[in-house]
C-alpha cells in the first residue's frame, strides 16, 4: 500500500469502532447555559442603555426646547406687565403696569376704599334646623323622616350580597 506520507500510518482495526468514552456533557451544558444567559443579559443591558440615551436626547433636543410661539407669548406677557396700552381698538380701557397697579391697590386698601372687606371675618355659627310641625298641629305620619334627621334603616330587608 502506497501512501503519500514519509512515515508509516497506523491503521486501526475497523471492528474497534469509535471512542466509547462519554464527553463531559454536564460541563458542556453548563457552559452553554452560562453563555446564553450572559448573552441575554448583555443584550438587555445594551438595549436599556440605548433607550435611556435615546430618551434623554429626544427630551433635550425636542421636548424641553420651548417653541417660538411660546417664547413670543412670554415676551409679550412680560412686556404688558411693565407698559401702558389700550386693551381694545376703541381705546375705552387702558392696561397699566403691574407695579403701578400694586401701588394704587395698596393706597386704596390703606385708605379703606376697597370693594371687598380686607379684614378677615368669622362666619356665623350654624343653627340646627327645628322640625316643622305638620299643618293643623298633627304629628308627622309614621314612616316619614323628620326634617334634619337621617331615616332609620328598613326592617326585614335582605342583607347586601358581596361579589
C-alpha positions as CSV (number, residue, x, y, z in Angstrom):
1,X,0.0,0.0,0.0
2,X,1.5,3.3,-1.0
3,X,0.9,6.4,0.9
4,X,1.9,10.0,0.5
5,X,3.5,10.2,3.9
6,X,7.1,9.7,4.8
7,X,6.3,7.6,7.8
8,X,4.0,4.7,8.2
9,X,0.4,5.4,9.1
10,X,-1.0,3.1,11.7
11,X,-4.4,1.7,10.6
12,X,-6.8,0.7,13.3
13,X,-8.9,-2.4,13.3
14,X,-12.4,-1.5,11.9
15,X,-14.0,-3.7,14.4
16,X,-12.8,-1.5,17.3
17,X,-15.4,1.2,16.4
18,X,-15.4,4.7,17.8
19,X,-14.2,6.0,21.1
20,X,-16.8,4.9,23.6
21,X,-15.8,7.3,26.4
22,X,-18.5,9.9,27.0
23,X,-17.8,13.6,26.6
24,X,-18.2,15.8,29.7
25,X,-21.8,16.7,29.0
26,X,-22.5,18.4,32.3
27,X,-19.6,20.8,31.8
28,X,-20.7,21.5,28.2
29,X,-24.3,22.0,29.2
30,X,-23.3,24.4,32.0
31,X,-21.0,26.3,29.6
32,X,-23.9,26.7,27.0
33,X,-26.4,27.8,29.7
34,X,-24.0,30.4,31.2
35,X,-23.1,31.6,27.7
36,X,-26.8,32.1,26.7
37,X,-27.6,33.8,30.0
38,X,-24.6,36.2,29.6
39,X,-25.6,36.9,26.0
40,X,-29.2,37.7,27.0
41,X,-28.2,39.9,29.9
42,X,-25.7,41.8,27.7
43,X,-28.3,42.4,25.0
44,X,-30.9,43.6,27.6
45,X,-28.4,45.9,29.2
46,X,-27.3,47.4,25.9
47,X,-30.9,47.9,24.8
48,X,-31.8,49.6,28.1
49,X,-28.8,51.8,27.9
50,X,-29.6,52.7,24.3
51,X,-33.2,53.6,25.2
52,X,-32.1,55.7,28.1
53,X,-29.6,57.7,26.0
54,X,-32.2,58.0,23.2
55,X,-34.9,59.3,25.5
56,X,-32.5,61.8,27.1
57,X,-31.5,63.1,23.6
58,X,-35.1,63.4,22.5
59,X,-36.0,65.3,25.7
60,X,-33.1,67.7,25.4
61,X,-33.5,68.4,21.7
62,X,-37.3,68.2,21.2
63,X,-39.4,68.3,24.4
64,X,-37.5,70.7,26.6
65,X,-37.0,73.4,23.9
66,X,-39.9,75.8,24.0
67,X,-41.4,76.7,20.7
68,X,-41.1,80.0,19.0
69,X,-44.7,80.9,19.7
70,X,-44.3,80.2,23.4
71,X,-41.3,82.5,23.6
72,X,-43.2,85.2,21.7
73,X,-46.2,84.9,24.1
74,X,-43.9,85.0,27.2
75,X,-42.1,88.1,25.9
76,X,-45.5,89.8,25.1
77,X,-46.8,89.0,28.6
78,X,-43.7,90.3,30.2
79,X,-43.9,93.5,28.1
80,X,-47.5,94.0,29.0
81,X,-46.7,93.7,32.7
82,X,-44.5,96.8,32.5
83,X,-46.1,99.1,30.0
84,X,-49.3,101.2,29.4
85,X,-51.5,100.2,26.5
86,X,-55.1,100.3,25.3
87,X,-56.8,96.9,25.7
88,X,-59.3,97.3,22.9
89,X,-59.4,99.0,19.5
90,X,-62.0,101.6,20.6
91,X,-59.5,102.9,23.2
92,X,-62.0,102.8,26.0
93,X,-60.0,100.9,28.6
94,X,-56.2,101.1,29.4
95,X,-53.9,98.5,30.8
96,X,-51.5,99.8,33.4
97,X,-48.1,98.3,34.5
98,X,-48.2,95.8,37.3
99,X,-46.1,97.9,39.7
100,X,-48.3,100.9,39.3
101,X,-51.5,98.7,39.8
102,X,-49.9,97.3,43.0
103,X,-49.2,100.8,44.3
104,X,-52.7,102.0,43.6
105,X,-54.3,99.0,45.2
106,X,-52.2,99.3,48.4
107,X,-53.1,103.0,48.6
108,X,-56.8,102.2,48.3
109,X,-56.5,99.5,50.9
110,X,-54.7,101.9,53.3
111,X,-57.5,104.5,52.9
112,X,-60.2,101.8,53.3
113,X,-61.7,102.2,49.8
114,X,-61.5,98.5,48.8
115,X,-64.7,97.0,47.4
116,X,-64.5,93.8,49.4
117,X,-63.7,93.6,53.1
118,X,-60.0,93.5,53.7
119,X,-60.3,92.3,57.3
120,X,-60.9,88.6,58.0
121,X,-64.3,87.9,59.4
122,X,-65.6,84.9,61.3
123,X,-68.5,83.0,59.8
124,X,-71.8,82.9,61.7
125,X,-72.4,79.8,63.7
126,X,-74.8,77.4,62.0
127,X,-78.1,76.9,64.0
128,X,-79.7,73.4,64.0
129,X,-82.9,73.2,62.0
130,X,-86.1,72.7,64.0
131,X,-88.6,70.2,62.7
132,X,-91.6,71.9,61.2
133,X,-94.9,70.9,62.6
134,X,-97.5,69.4,60.2
135,X,-100.5,71.6,59.3
136,X,-103.1,71.6,62.0
137,X,-100.5,70.7,64.7
138,X,-100.7,67.0,63.9
139,X,-97.7,64.7,64.3
140,X,-95.9,63.6,61.2
141,X,-97.1,60.3,59.7
142,X,-95.4,57.1,60.7
143,X,-92.5,56.2,58.4
144,X,-91.7,59.8,57.2
145,X,-88.4,61.0,58.5
146,X,-88.3,64.2,60.5
147,X,-86.6,67.2,59.0
148,X,-82.8,67.2,59.7
149,X,-82.7,63.6,60.8
150,X,-81.4,60.5,59.0
151,X,-84.1,58.0,58.1
152,X,-84.0,54.7,60.1
153,X,-82.8,51.6,58.3
154,X,-85.6,49.5,56.8
155,X,-86.6,46.3,58.8
156,X,-86.9,42.9,57.2
157,X,-84.7,43.7,54.2
158,X,-82.2,41.1,52.9
159,X,-78.6,41.7,53.5
160,X,-76.5,43.1,50.6
161,X,-74.7,40.4,48.6
162,X,-71.0,40.9,48.2
163,X,-69.4,40.0,44.8
